[in-house]
Amino acid sequence: MTDEKIKYDDLLTSDKWTAKRAEILNRDANACASCGEKLALQVHHKQYHTDRKTGKFVPPWQYHSKYLITLCGSCHEAGHSQYQIPVKYI
């Protein structure tokens, strides 16, 4: 596992991400936007953002809500296996 991956995983346990995640889950009525499942919910990034100046990824809680969606674990995994998530430089 890369150092960048470990650092990103640490961000997903932060209070800032916990608050942003709760906001998205609430917006999506605590249900998977794809199948309606209400268990094992995750918040998926529709695209990843990298800071153009520093080359570092943008912390997950700084994304505009329109780039985040609630998915159950199965739909999230299926999406990642079928599609490559685009990386945008901002």
Backbone bond lengths (Angstrom), bond angles and torsions (degrees), N, CA, C in turn:
res aa  C-N    CA-C-N  psi(-1)  N-CA   C-N-CA  omega(-1)  CA-C   N-CA-C  phi
1 M - - - 1.455 - - 1.528 108.84 -
2 T 1.308 116.43 136.78 1.459 120.05 -177.52 1.519 110.88 -78.13
3 D 1.344 115.62 158.04 1.458 120.13 176.90 1.523 110.78 -60.52
4 E 1.355 116.64 -37.75 1.460 119.68 179.97 1.519 110.70 -63.21
5 K 1.325 118.59 -40.47 1.461 122.71 179.13 1.521 110.16 -63.96
6 I 1.324 117.17 -43.85 1.462 120.37 178.96 1.522 110.13 -61.48
7 K 1.304 117.59 -44.79 1.461 120.70 179.78 1.528 110.85 -62.91
8 Y 1.334 117.42 -40.00 1.463 120.66 179.95 1.529 109.88 -65.33
9 D 1.329 117.00 -42.06 1.460 120.49 177.43 1.527 111.20 -60.06
10 D 1.328 116.77 -36.74 1.464 120.48 176.83 1.529 110.94 -63.13
11 L 1.322 116.65 -37.64 1.467 120.16 179.07 1.518 111.41 -63.33
12 L 1.320 116.78 -31.59 1.463 120.49 -178.37 1.521 112.90 -73.52
13 T 1.326 117.24 -6.03 1.463 120.67 175.36 1.527 111.20 -106.55
14 S 1.319 117.05 4.41 1.463 120.80 -177.21 1.530 111.54 -77.61
15 D 1.313 115.77 158.20 1.466 121.53 177.54 1.524 111.32 -61.83
16 K 1.337 116.97 -35.62 1.468 120.23 -179.18 1.522 110.69 -64.94
17 W 1.345 117.07 -43.09 1.457 119.03 178.77 1.532 110.54 -70.03
18 T 1.316 117.16 -38.44 1.462 120.56 178.64 1.529 110.15 -57.20
19 A 1.334 116.93 -42.33 1.466 121.27 179.33 1.529 111.02 -67.92
20 K 1.333 117.57 -44.44 1.469 120.86 179.70 1.525 110.28 -64.69
21 R 1.322 116.71 -41.72 1.461 121.76 178.92 1.531 110.11 -60.49
22 A 1.325 116.79 -44.78 1.471 120.83 178.76 1.526 111.10 -61.43
23 E 1.324 116.83 -38.96 1.466 121.94 177.59 1.535 110.77 -60.03
24 I 1.323 116.78 -44.50 1.470 121.27 -178.02 1.523 110.28 -70.86
25 L 1.323 117.66 -43.20 1.465 120.50 177.24 1.528 110.71 -58.91
26 N 1.312 116.79 -43.65 1.461 121.48 179.02 1.537 110.49 -62.99
27 R 1.327 116.42 -45.98 1.463 120.67 179.52 1.527 111.34 -57.65
28 D 1.342 115.52 -38.67 1.457 121.25 -177.31 1.529 112.76 -91.63
29 A 1.327 116.71 19.30 1.470 123.70 176.20 1.530 112.66 56.90
30 N 1.326 116.46 32.83 1.465 122.11 177.79 1.525 112.16 50.19
31 A 1.339 114.68 45.77 1.462 120.78 178.94 1.526 109.25 -146.12
32 C 1.324 114.88 149.26 1.466 120.66 176.71 1.523 108.93 -62.15
33 A 1.319 116.46 128.64 1.463 120.96 -179.44 1.527 111.68 -69.22
34 S 1.320 117.53 -15.47 1.459 120.93 -178.42 1.528 112.17 -93.91
35 C 1.339 117.30 -50.04 1.470 119.85 -173.29 1.527 114.34 -117.36
36 G 1.335 117.50 -10.77 1.461 120.71 179.24 1.518 115.14 89.11
37 E 1.326 117.46 -2.40 1.474 121.83 179.02 1.525 109.74 -55.50
38 K 1.334 116.36 146.09 1.459 120.40 -178.49 1.536 112.51 -114.62
39 L 1.334 117.55 4.49 1.466 121.67 -179.68 1.522 110.13 -114.78
40 A 1.323 115.55 156.59 1.473 122.77 176.26 1.526 111.59 53.36
41 L 1.325 116.73 46.49 1.460 121.20 -176.90 1.522 112.07 -80.40
42 Q 1.328 114.42 144.35 1.457 122.62 178.19 1.520 107.96 -133.41
43 V 1.302 116.26 156.08 1.460 120.06 174.85 1.519 107.67 -104.83
44 H 1.311 114.61 120.85 1.463 122.95 -175.60 1.524 110.29 -100.30
45 H 1.329 115.76 138.55 1.465 122.17 173.13 1.526 107.95 -87.89
46 K 1.312 117.87 122.00 1.466 121.40 179.04 1.522 111.49 -70.67
47 Q 1.308 116.36 -22.65 1.454 122.64 174.62 1.519 107.47 -154.35
48 Y 1.325 115.39 156.36 1.455 120.33 177.35 1.521 108.92 -102.76
49 H 1.310 115.92 145.72 1.460 120.73 -178.85 1.517 110.35 -116.07
50 T 1.324 114.23 135.65 1.458 122.25 176.61 1.522 108.03 -123.22
51 D 1.322 116.12 135.91 1.461 121.10 178.96 1.518 108.93 -70.49
52 R 1.309 115.81 121.61 1.466 122.00 -176.83 1.540 112.04 -60.20
53 K 1.321 116.86 -35.66 1.473 120.61 -176.28 1.525 112.60 -77.25
54 T 1.337 116.39 -42.59 1.462 119.52 -174.67 1.525 113.50 -98.00
55 G 1.325 116.70 -20.82 1.456 120.32 -176.58 1.517 113.47 77.73
56 K 1.324 117.60 6.11 1.460 121.93 -179.46 1.526 110.06 -96.63
57 F 1.336 115.19 151.71 1.452 118.96 178.98 1.529 110.43 -68.52
58 V 1.313 114.83 150.19 1.458 121.95 178.74 1.529 107.42 -80.14
59 P 1.331 118.90 134.10 1.466 120.45 178.83 1.530 110.67 -55.02
60 P 1.327 117.86 140.65 1.459 121.59 -171.87 1.526 114.78 -59.60
61 W 1.306 118.68 -27.80 1.468 120.71 -179.41 1.531 112.71 -78.84
62 Q 1.323 117.80 -9.83 1.461 120.51 179.86 1.530 113.19 -88.94
63 Y 1.309 117.55 -1.54 1.459 121.20 178.27 1.525 110.36 -72.62
64 H 1.325 116.26 144.60 1.456 120.69 171.64 1.526 106.48 -65.45
65 S 1.312 116.64 143.41 1.465 121.70 -176.73 1.527 113.52 -57.66
66 K 1.316 118.05 -26.62 1.467 119.86 -179.21 1.534 112.00 -66.41
67 Y 1.320 117.77 -15.50 1.462 121.48 178.63 1.525 112.89 -95.79
68 L 1.339 116.74 7.27 1.457 121.86 -178.67 1.523 109.55 -124.76
69 I 1.339 116.51 143.56 1.459 121.09 -178.09 1.527 109.35 -146.65
70 T 1.319 116.55 146.97 1.452 122.11 177.70 1.524 109.90 -84.87
71 L 1.334 115.51 128.28 1.459 122.02 175.96 1.521 109.03 -135.99
72 C 1.326 116.28 150.26 1.465 118.89 171.60 1.532 107.21 -76.24
73 G 1.308 116.59 166.16 1.454 120.53 -178.65 1.522 112.87 -56.71
74 S 1.333 117.76 -40.81 1.465 121.33 -178.69 1.523 111.85 -65.43
75 C 1.325 116.86 -46.53 1.470 120.28 -179.82 1.530 110.95 -67.87
76 H 1.332 116.64 -36.46 1.460 120.76 178.48 1.529 110.00 -63.14
77 E 1.327 115.83 -48.02 1.463 120.48 179.85 1.527 111.13 -63.28
78 A 1.319 117.16 -42.45 1.472 121.24 179.73 1.529 110.13 -62.21
79 G 1.316 116.90 -41.47 1.460 120.42 179.24 1.513 112.01 -62.64
80 H 1.318 116.57 -43.80 1.466 119.90 -179.81 1.530 111.53 -67.76
81 S 1.328 117.32 -29.91 1.464 118.80 179.48 1.525 111.79 -78.18
82 Q 1.337 117.52 -23.03 1.466 121.26 -177.72 1.526 113.42 -96.68
83 Y 1.319 117.00 -29.26 1.457 120.60 -172.51 1.520 111.28 -130.00
84 Q 1.301 116.03 146.60 1.457 121.20 172.67 1.519 106.94 -92.54
85 I 1.332 116.86 128.29 1.449 121.27 -179.10 1.529 108.24 -76.60
86 P 1.344 117.30 125.46 1.465 118.69 -178.37 1.519 112.81 -69.90
87 V 1.315 115.79 147.54 1.463 122.33 174.87 1.520 107.03 -106.31
88 K 1.319 116.48 125.52 1.462 122.23 179.89 1.528 108.71 -111.88
89 Y 1.312 115.94 136.32 1.466 121.54 176.75 1.528 107.61 -96.20
90 I 1.317 115.03 121.58 1.462 119.10 -177.09 1.514 110.86 -117.80
